[in-house]
């Protein structure tokens, strides 16, 4: 985890430097506005680079604090002598035969398509998503695998 916060720190510094260079480039460039008034900054790029730098700084701060709170413990991914089994942990329980995640994904895709194409599709997608979520949650409470 020590390498992660250092990479995000480098990325934050790069974004802030790129933001400063973007401002200077906009002020020096005379082709953007009239040649008589000089250059102006382009606000979207400046704000975008500044916000990306701020986001990288927040991630750097959080990961650094987490690293120090754990006592500076190195993750298996950061150690060159680590084995694959060192990072092998329980990631969760997933049913390999379940069709409910597929139906939930299709109903979410239908909902986003409805937002882009026509709102009437959302009226079809919301009940399908509700049925899919209920089926996914109660999959092991009924039928062959019921407790």
Sine and cosine of phi, psi and omega as CSV:
sin_phi,cos_phi,sin_psi,cos_psi,sin_omega,cos_omega
0.00,0.00,-0.33,0.94,0.04,-1.00
-0.91,0.42,-0.57,0.82,0.02,-1.00
-0.95,0.32,-0.51,0.86,-0.05,-1.00
-0.92,0.39,-0.74,0.68,-0.04,-1.00
-0.94,0.34,-0.49,0.87,0.06,-1.00
-0.93,0.37,-0.63,0.78,0.05,-1.00
-0.91,0.42,-0.66,0.75,0.03,-1.00
-0.93,0.37,-0.53,0.85,0.07,-1.00
-0.91,0.41,-0.69,0.73,0.05,-1.00
-0.89,0.46,-0.66,0.75,0.01,-1.00
-0.91,0.41,-0.63,0.78,0.04,-1.00
-0.91,0.42,-0.69,0.72,0.02,-1.00
-0.89,0.46,-0.67,0.74,0.03,-1.00
-0.87,0.49,-0.69,0.72,-0.02,-1.00
-0.91,0.42,-0.65,0.76,0.03,-1.00
-0.93,0.37,-0.63,0.77,0.07,-1.00
-0.91,0.41,-0.64,0.77,0.05,-1.00
-0.91,0.42,-0.57,0.82,0.05,-1.00
-0.90,0.43,-0.70,0.71,0.05,-1.00
-0.89,0.45,-0.67,0.74,0.04,-1.00
-0.91,0.41,-0.56,0.83,0.02,-1.00
-0.92,0.40,-0.63,0.77,0.05,-1.00
-0.91,0.41,-0.74,0.67,-0.01,-1.00
-0.89,0.46,-0.66,0.75,0.01,-1.00
-0.89,0.45,-0.64,0.77,0.04,-1.00
-0.92,0.39,-0.57,0.82,0.02,-1.00
-0.96,0.28,-0.54,0.84,-0.02,-1.00
-0.98,0.18,-0.56,0.83,-0.07,-1.00
-0.94,0.35,0.86,-0.50,-0.02,-1.00
-0.99,-0.13,-0.07,1.00,-0.01,-1.00
-1.00,0.08,-0.18,0.98,-0.04,-1.00
-0.95,0.31,-0.74,0.67,0.04,-1.00
-0.93,-0.36,-0.40,-0.91,0.13,-0.99
-0.93,0.37,0.53,-0.85,0.01,-1.00
-0.92,0.39,-0.43,0.90,-0.03,-1.00
-0.97,0.25,-0.55,0.84,-0.06,-1.00
-1.00,-0.05,-0.06,1.00,0.02,-1.00
0.99,0.16,-0.09,-1.00,-0.03,-1.00
-0.99,0.14,0.28,-0.96,0.10,-0.99
-0.75,-0.67,0.33,-0.95,0.06,-1.00
-0.99,0.11,0.43,-0.90,0.06,-1.00
-0.99,-0.16,0.94,-0.35,-0.22,-0.98
-0.90,0.43,-0.57,0.82,-0.08,-1.00
-0.91,0.42,-0.70,0.71,0.01,-1.00
-0.92,0.39,-0.64,0.76,-0.01,-1.00
-0.91,0.42,-0.75,0.66,-0.01,-1.00
-0.91,0.41,-0.65,0.76,0.01,-1.00
-0.88,0.48,-0.73,0.69,0.01,-1.00
-0.91,0.41,-0.62,0.78,0.02,-1.00
-0.91,0.41,-0.64,0.77,0.01,-1.00
-0.94,0.34,-0.59,0.81,0.07,-1.00
-0.91,0.41,-0.65,0.76,0.07,-1.00
-0.90,0.44,-0.64,0.77,0.03,-1.00
-0.92,0.40,-0.64,0.77,0.03,-1.00
-0.90,0.44,-0.68,0.73,0.05,-1.00
-0.90,0.44,-0.57,0.82,0.05,-1.00
-0.92,0.40,-0.65,0.76,0.05,-1.00
-0.90,0.43,-0.67,0.74,0.03,-1.00
-0.91,0.41,-0.63,0.77,0.06,-1.00
-0.87,0.50,-0.73,0.68,0.00,-1.00
-0.87,0.49,-0.73,0.69,-0.05,-1.00
-0.90,0.44,-0.74,0.68,-0.05,-1.00
-0.93,0.37,-0.58,0.81,0.05,-1.00
-0.91,0.42,-0.69,0.72,0.03,-1.00
-0.90,0.43,-0.65,0.76,0.03,-1.00
-0.91,0.42,-0.65,0.76,0.03,-1.00
-0.89,0.46,-0.69,0.73,0.01,-1.00
-0.95,0.31,-0.55,0.83,0.01,-1.00
-0.93,0.37,-0.45,0.89,0.04,-1.00
-1.00,0.06,0.13,0.99,0.04,-1.00
0.98,0.19,0.37,0.93,0.02,-1.00
0.95,0.31,0.42,0.91,0.01,-1.00
-0.94,0.35,0.72,-0.69,0.03,-1.00
-0.99,0.11,0.65,-0.76,0.10,-1.00
-0.97,0.22,0.38,-0.92,0.04,-1.00
-0.86,0.51,-0.47,0.88,0.01,-1.00
-0.93,0.37,-0.40,0.92,-0.04,-1.00
-1.00,-0.01,-0.22,0.97,-0.03,-1.00
-1.00,-0.09,0.76,-0.65,0.01,-1.00
-0.96,0.29,-0.35,0.94,-0.03,-1.00
-1.00,-0.09,0.13,0.99,-0.05,-1.00
-0.97,0.25,0.51,-0.86,0.07,-1.00
-0.99,-0.16,0.23,-0.97,0.01,-1.00
-0.90,0.44,-0.60,0.80,-0.02,-1.00
-0.93,0.37,-0.32,0.95,0.02,-1.00
-0.92,0.40,-0.55,0.84,-0.01,-1.00
-0.99,-0.13,0.07,1.00,-0.04,-1.00
-0.99,0.16,0.94,-0.35,0.00,-1.00
-0.71,-0.71,0.22,-0.98,0.04,-1.00
-0.93,0.38,0.86,-0.51,-0.01,-1.00
-0.99,-0.14,-0.23,0.97,-0.03,-1.00
0.66,-0.75,0.06,-1.00,-0.01,-1.00
-0.94,-0.35,0.83,-0.56,-0.01,-1.00
-0.78,-0.63,0.76,-0.65,0.02,-1.00
-0.99,0.17,0.88,-0.48,-0.04,-1.00
-0.95,0.31,-0.31,0.95,-0.06,-1.00
-0.97,-0.24,0.04,1.00,-0.11,-0.99
-0.98,0.20,0.70,-0.72,0.06,-1.00
-0.98,-0.18,-0.07,1.00,-0.04,-1.00
-0.92,0.40,-0.62,0.78,0.07,-1.00
-0.89,0.45,-0.55,0.84,0.03,-1.00
-0.92,0.40,-0.71,0.70,0.01,-1.00
-0.92,0.40,-0.57,0.82,0.05,-1.00
-0.92,0.39,-0.65,0.76,0.05,-1.00
-0.91,0.41,-0.65,0.76,0.03,-1.00
-0.92,0.40,-0.63,0.78,0.03,-1.00
-0.93,0.35,-0.56,0.83,0.08,-1.00
-0.92,0.39,-0.64,0.77,0.06,-1.00
-0.91,0.42,-0.62,0.78,0.05,-1.00
-0.91,0.41,-0.59,0.81,0.02,-1.00
-0.93,0.38,-0.69,0.72,0.03,-1.00
-0.93,0.37,-0.55,0.83,0.10,-0.99
-0.90,0.43,-0.62,0.78,0.05,-1.00
-0.90,0.43,-0.58,0.81,0.06,-1.00
-0.93,0.37,-0.52,0.85,-0.02,-1.00
-1.00,0.06,-0.58,0.81,-0.14,-0.99
-0.98,-0.18,-0.83,0.55,-0.03,-1.00
-0.33,-0.94,0.67,-0.74,-0.08,-1.00
-0.91,0.41,-0.35,0.94,-0.03,-1.00
-0.90,0.43,-0.44,0.90,0.05,-1.00
-0.93,0.36,-0.46,0.89,0.02,-1.00
-0.91,0.41,-0.52,0.85,0.02,-1.00
-0.93,0.36,-0.37,0.93,0.10,-1.00
-1.00,0.04,-0.62,0.78,-0.11,-0.99
-0.96,0.28,-0.57,0.82,-0.05,-1.00
-0.90,0.44,-0.75,0.66,0.06,-1.00
-0.89,0.45,-0.59,0.80,0.06,-1.00
-0.90,0.44,-0.64,0.76,0.03,-1.00
-0.92,0.40,-0.63,0.78,0.02,-1.00
-0.90,0.44,-0.69,0.72,0.04,-1.00
-0.90,0.44,-0.64,0.77,0.00,-1.00
-0.92,0.40,-0.66,0.75,0.02,-1.00
-0.91,0.41,-0.70,0.72,0.02,-1.00
-0.90,0.44,-0.67,0.74,0.04,-1.00
-0.90,0.44,-0.62,0.79,0.01,-1.00
-0.93,0.37,-0.65,0.76,-0.03,-1.00
-0.94,0.35,-0.69,0.72,-0.09,-1.00
-0.99,-0.14,0.42,0.91,-0.03,-1.00
-0.88,0.47,-0.61,0.79,-0.07,-1.00
-0.99,-0.11,0.15,0.99,0.02,-1.00
-0.98,-0.18,-0.10,0.99,-0.02,-1.00
-0.60,-0.80,0.27,-0.96,0.04,-1.00
0.97,0.24,-0.53,-0.85,-0.09,-1.00
-0.90,0.44,-0.55,0.84,-0.06,-1.00
-0.99,-0.17,0.22,0.98,-0.04,-1.00
-0.91,0.42,0.55,-0.83,-0.02,-1.00
-0.99,-0.17,0.00,0.00,0.00,0.00
